[in-house]
Amino acid sequence: MASRLNHQHHSIREIVGDLPENALRMRAQPGKWSALENIAHLTAYQPVFIDRLERIDAEQGPVFGRYVAENDPQFQGYLERSLASLLKQLDTDRSRIQTLLETGGEPFLAKTAKHARYGLLSVKDWTEFFLLHESHHLYTIFLLVRDLRANLQ
């Protein structure tokens, strides 16, 4: 898990490669997010995850609802940022997540919080959930970029 936490997000750079940002902002599928909107979502969620980790550490058994980007007042600001800015923020916040998990050690990883849909999860489980969610969006970005590259040729 530590390796994925340290490196998984870096694959965004490899996936998007040299595609121009205006192409990444194009919605390849009506009603679905663009590649850049998916990147903005991943970036916007990291501070939410940091907040959840801090609350799990400070509170006894907090309960968290499902994160919905459109209900996040900060999300729109992330959508307006450049790709370079999003990637830099992604790296900065990921470093903070790594520090929280490493500093807390095994006792912190065992602390729990309840997810409204998935029930009681340890910090280790929350982190796995975080990484799987991110992986899903990385796959989506990969498919969107493939479609963009095909349409640009």
C-alpha positions in Angstrom: 0.0 0.0 0.0 2.8 2.4 0.8 4.3 2.1 -2.6 1.0 2.8 -4.3 0.5 5.8 -2.0 3.9 7.1 -2.9 3.8 6.6 -6.6 0.3 5.9 -8.0 -0.6 9.5 -8.6 2.5 10.1 -10.7 1.0 8.0 -13.5 -1.2 10.9 -14.4 1.8 12.6 -16.0 2.6 9.5 -18.0 -1.0 9.0 -19.1 -1.6 12.6 -20.3 1.9 12.9 -21.8 2.2 15.8 -24.1 -1.5 16.3 -24.8 -2.4 20.0 -24.7 -4.4 21.2 -21.7 -7.3 22.4 -24.0 -7.6 18.8 -25.3 -7.7 17.5 -21.7 -10.5 19.9 -20.9 -12.7 18.5 -23.8 -15.5 16.2 -22.8 -15.1 13.1 -25.0 -18.4 11.7 -23.7 -21.5 14.0 -23.2 -22.4 14.3 -19.6 -19.2 12.7 -18.4 -16.2 14.5 -16.9 -13.2 15.4 -19.1 -9.7 14.0 -18.3 -8.9 17.3 -16.6 -12.1 17.3 -14.6 -11.1 13.8 -13.3 -7.7 15.1 -12.4 -9.3 18.1 -10.6 -11.5 15.7 -8.7 -8.6 13.6 -7.5 -6.8 16.8 -6.4 -9.9 18.3 -4.7 -10.5 15.1 -2.7 -7.0 14.9 -1.2 -7.7 17.7 1.3 -11.0 16.1 2.2 -9.1 12.8 2.9 -6.5 14.7 5.0 -9.3 16.3 7.0 -10.9 12.8 7.5 -7.5 11.4 8.7 -7.0 14.2 11.1 -10.6 13.8 12.5 -10.1 10.1 12.9 -6.9 10.8 14.9 -8.6 13.5 17.0 -12.1 12.1 17.5 -13.6 8.9 18.8 -15.3 7.1 15.8 -16.3 9.9 13.5 -18.8 9.2 10.8 -18.3 10.4 7.2 -20.8 10.6 4.4 -20.1 9.9 0.7 -17.9 12.6 -0.9 -19.7 14.2 -3.9 -17.5 16.6 -5.8 -20.4 18.7 -7.0 -21.4 19.3 -3.4 -17.9 20.4 -2.5 -17.7 24.2 -2.5 -14.0 24.0 -3.2 -14.3 21.7 -6.3 -15.2 24.6 -8.7 -11.9 26.3 -7.9 -10.0 23.2 -8.7 -11.8 22.9 -12.1 -10.5 26.4 -13.0 -6.8 25.6 -12.2 -4.2 24.6 -14.8 -2.9 21.1 -15.2 0.5 22.1 -13.8 -1.1 23.7 -10.8 -3.3 20.6 -10.1 -0.3 18.2 -10.4 1.8 20.4 -8.1 -1.1 20.4 -5.5 -1.6 16.7 -5.9 2.1 16.1 -5.0 2.0 18.5 -2.1 -1.2 17.0 -0.6 0.0 13.5 -1.2 3.1 14.3 0.8 0.9 15.5 3.7 -1.1 12.2 3.6 2.1 10.2 3.6 3.4 12.1 6.6 0.2 11.7 8.6 0.2 7.9 7.9 3.9 7.4 8.6 3.9 9.6 11.8 0.9 7.8 13.2 2.3 4.4 12.7 0.4 1.2 13.4 -1.7 2.6 16.3 -3.0 5.3 13.9 -3.6 2.8 11.1 -5.8 0.8 13.5 -8.1 3.7 14.4 -11.6 3.6 12.9 -14.3 5.8 11.5 -17.6 4.9 9.9 -18.4 5.5 6.3 -22.2 6.0 5.7 -22.3 3.3 3.1 -19.3 1.0 3.8 -19.5 0.9 7.6 -16.6 0.8 10.0 -13.2 1.2 8.4 -9.7 1.4 9.9 -7.3 4.1 8.7 -5.6 1.3 6.8 -8.9 0.5 5.1 -9.7 4.2 4.4 -6.3 4.5 2.7 -6.9 1.4 0.6 -10.3 2.8 -0.3 -8.7 6.2 -1.2 -6.1 4.4 -3.5 -8.7 2.3 -5.2 -10.9 5.3 -5.8 -7.9 7.1 -7.3 -7.1 4.1 -9.4 -10.6 4.0 -10.8 -10.2 7.6 -11.9 -6.7 6.9 -13.4 -8.2 4.2 -15.5 -11.0 6.6 -16.6 -8.3 9.3 -17.5 -6.4 6.7 -19.4 -9.5 5.8 -21.5 -10.4 9.4 -22.1 -6.9 10.3 -23.2 -6.9 7.3 -25.6 -10.1 8.6 -27.2 -8.7 12.1 -27.3 -5.5 10.9 -29.1 -7.6 8.9 -31.6 -9.8 12.0 -32.3 -6.8 14.3 -32.7 -5.2 12.2 -35.4 
